């Protein structure tokens, strides 16, 4: 990212207006953002992952433009899973967690806990596969909350 922010990428506007400017030839066929950068007035703190970085207003506009240009078709866009299918996924994992909580296993007492953990991992894997294959997002937080709530409530109620 720092290479893109270097002064060599930024070209003063008046140099582009000069006849036969080499920067103009390099920019042919590309989109150029023309903007004014004055002091630190347009310097914004942006959080990326676990880091903060300082970005200029024009850089933020360039990021937005690049994101729009990288979308080749509507298939590239993320879409949430239909609400009915979200409910089905949450109910299925909740029922499985309830059954795991009710399992009375004398030989291996940790089995219900392992099954609940496995269901939680299954919910995460399901969300990951849906996103990678179909670009569909599934709210993992709801799945996790449903599995854990069903598991612990069932253990407490039917104790």
C-alpha positions in Angstrom: 0.0 0.0 0.0 2.8 2.4 0.8 4.2 2.0 -2.8 0.8 3.3 -4.1 1.0 6.3 -1.8 4.5 7.3 -2.8 5.2 10.6 -4.4 6.0 8.9 -7.7 2.4 7.9 -8.2 1.1 11.4 -7.5 1.6 13.7 -10.3 1.2 17.5 -10.1 -1.7 18.6 -12.3 0.4 21.2 -14.1 2.9 18.6 -15.3 0.1 16.7 -17.0 -0.9 19.8 -18.9 2.6 20.2 -20.4 2.9 19.1 -24.0 4.4 15.7 -24.5 4.4 14.9 -20.7 5.6 11.3 -20.1 3.1 11.0 -17.2 0.3 11.7 -19.6 1.3 8.8 -21.8 1.5 6.5 -18.8 -2.0 7.5 -17.8 -3.6 6.9 -21.2 -6.5 4.5 -21.0 -6.7 4.7 -17.2 -8.9 6.5 -14.8 -7.3 9.5 -13.1 -8.6 11.1 -10.0 -7.9 14.8 -9.8 -8.0 16.3 -6.4 -6.5 18.9 -4.1 -4.6 17.9 -1.0 -4.2 20.7 1.5 -2.4 20.0 4.8 -3.9 17.5 7.2 -7.4 18.8 6.8 -8.4 15.8 4.6 -6.4 13.1 6.6 -8.8 10.5 8.0 -8.1 7.7 10.5 -9.2 4.4 9.0 -9.3 1.0 10.7 -8.2 -1.9 8.5 -8.2 -5.3 10.3 -6.6 -4.7 13.6 -4.6 -1.6 12.5 -5.3 2.1 12.2 -3.9 4.0 9.3 -4.1 7.6 8.1 -5.6 8.0 4.6 -6.2 11.1 2.5 -9.7 11.8 1.1 -8.6 11.1 -2.4 -7.2 7.7 -1.4 -10.6 6.8 0.1 -12.3 7.8 -3.1 -9.8 5.8 -5.1 -10.5 2.7 -2.9 -14.2 3.1 -3.5 -13.8 3.4 -7.2 -11.5 0.4 -7.3 -14.0 -1.7 -5.4 -16.7 -0.7 -7.9 -14.5 -1.5 -10.9 -13.5 -4.9 -9.5 -17.1 -6.1 -9.5 -17.3 -7.9 -12.8 -20.9 -9.1 -12.5 -23.7 -9.2 -9.9 -22.4 -12.7 -9.0 -19.4 -11.0 -7.4 -21.6 -9.2 -4.9 -22.2 -10.5 -1.5 -25.8 -11.3 -0.7 -27.3 -12.3 2.6 -28.9 -15.7 2.8 -32.7 -15.5 2.5 -34.3 -15.0 5.9 -36.3 -18.3 5.6 -33.1 -20.2 5.1 -31.4 -18.4 8.0 -34.2 -19.5 10.2 -34.0 -23.1 8.9 -30.2 -23.2 9.6 -30.6 -21.7 13.1 -33.5 -24.0 14.0 -31.6 -27.1 12.7 -28.5 -26.4 14.7 -30.6 -25.4 17.8 -32.5 -28.7 17.7 -29.2 -30.6 17.3 -27.7 -28.7 20.2 -30.8 -29.4 22.3 -30.5 -33.1 21.5 -26.8 -33.0 22.4 -27.6 -31.4 25.7 -30.2 -34.0 26.5 -27.9 -36.9 25.7 -27.2 -38.9 28.8 -24.0 -40.7 28.1 -22.5 -42.5 31.1 -19.5 -43.9 29.4 -18.3 -40.6 28.0 -19.8 -37.6 29.9 -18.0 -35.0 27.8 -19.8 -36.1 24.6 -22.6 -33.5 24.8 -20.0 -30.8 25.1 -18.1 -32.2 22.2 -21.2 -32.3 20.1 -22.1 -28.7 21.0 -18.6 -27.6 20.0 -18.9 -29.6 16.8 -22.2 -28.0 16.0 -20.7 -24.6 16.6 -17.8 -25.4 14.2 -20.3 -26.8 11.7 -22.1 -23.4 11.8 -18.9 -21.6 11.0 -18.0 -24.0 8.3 -21.4 -23.7 6.8 -21.1 -19.9 6.8 -17.6 -20.1 5.2 -18.7 -22.5 2.4 -21.8 -20.5 1.6 -19.7 -17.4 1.3 -16.9 -19.0 -0.8 -19.1 -20.9 -3.1 -22.2 -18.7 -3.5 -21.1 -15.3 -2.1 -23.9 -15.6 0.4 -23.4 -14.4 3.9 -24.9 -16.2 6.9 -24.9 -14.4 10.3 -22.5 -16.6 12.3 -23.3 -14.6 15.5 -26.9 -15.7 15.4 -25.9 -19.3 14.7 -23.5 -19.4 17.6 -25.9 -17.7 20.0 -28.7 -20.1 19.0 -26.5 -23.2 19.5 -25.1 -22.1 22.8 -28.5 -20.8 24.1 -30.3 -24.1 23.1 -27.5 -26.2 24.6 -27.3 -24.4 28.0 -31.0 -23.8 28.4 -31.8 -27.5 27.7 -29.2 -28.7 30.1 -30.6 -26.4 32.8 -34.3 -27.1 32.2 -34.0 -30.8 31.9 -31.5 -31.4 34.6 
